[in-house]
C-alpha cells in the first residue's frame, strides 16, 4: 500500500495516476470530502484527512508501506509534515518520499530552503527510510496567468531571470519510481526541466503557439507580493516567494539537473510542449 497525501494537488494527482498505471495499491488522501468520488473513480482507496487531525492521519497511514508527502506552501507546513511523519512512524510505514524544494539543506540561505530543510532533517532523524524530491518552479504555475495572457496578451514576469522550469508530471514520474523501485532510499533528487528560460522567451513562445502577440511585462516584487496576498497567500509565505524569485536575475535558478532523464531514461518534458498542450487556456 502506498499512501499519497495531497492526492488532488499539482504533483499528487498525476502521481496517483502513475502509480495506478504501475499496478500499485494506492490510498489517496485529500482534505476535501467533495473530491472523494473523483479519486475513487480512479480505482484507488480514498480518504479524508486534515494535516492537523492526528486520528485521521493515523488512519491514512495505517497499513501503508510507503507514503508520498506534499503540503501547500503555508506557515504551518513544517508542523503539518511533522504530524504526518509522526503518524507514519507509529503506523510502521517503511519509506517516506517527501516533496521539498531545490536547494533545501541546513546551509540554505533562503526562507523556503530553511523551512524545507527542517522537514528533511526531521525525517532523517525519524529512523524511516527517506527520499527527498526537490523541484524548482512548476511549468503548471504558468496557468495561473492564463486569464491575463488570454485577455490582455501579457505575461507578467516576476522572476526577471532564467529559470529551469519543471513539469509537475515529471516530478510525479520520478516520485513514482522512488516509491516503487529499490535504490532511492537516502537520496535527494533535484528536479528541473532541460532548459532555463527567460520571461521574454516565454512570451515569444506564447506568441508563436497562440498566433497572438504576447508581451513580457516585468512585475515588481511589491506587486508580485501584493498579488499573492490578494489571492489568499499568507504575508510571510508571499514574502518568502518573493525572496526566492529575487535570485533568478543572478542566474541561481538556471541550473539544469539531469535527474528526470537519469531516473526515467527519457528527456525531461520541455516548456514548449507544455504550452502547446495547454494552448486553449491562453486564447479563450
Buried (B, 14 or more C-beta within 10 A) or exposed (E): BBBBBBBBBBBBBBBBBBBBEBEBBBBBBBBEEEBBEBBEEBEBBBBBBBBEBBEBBBBBBBBBBBBBBBBBBBEBBBBBBBBBBBBBBEBEBEBBBBBBBBBBBEEBEBBBBBBBBBBBEBBEEBEBBBBBBBBBBBBBEBBBBBEBBBEEBBBBBBBBBBBBBBBBBBBBBBBBBBBBEEEBBEBBBBBBBBBBBBBEBBBBBBBEBBEEEBBBEEBEBEEBBEBBBEEEBBEEBBBBBBBBBBBBEEEBBBBBBEBBEEBBEEEBBBBBEBBEEBEEBBEE
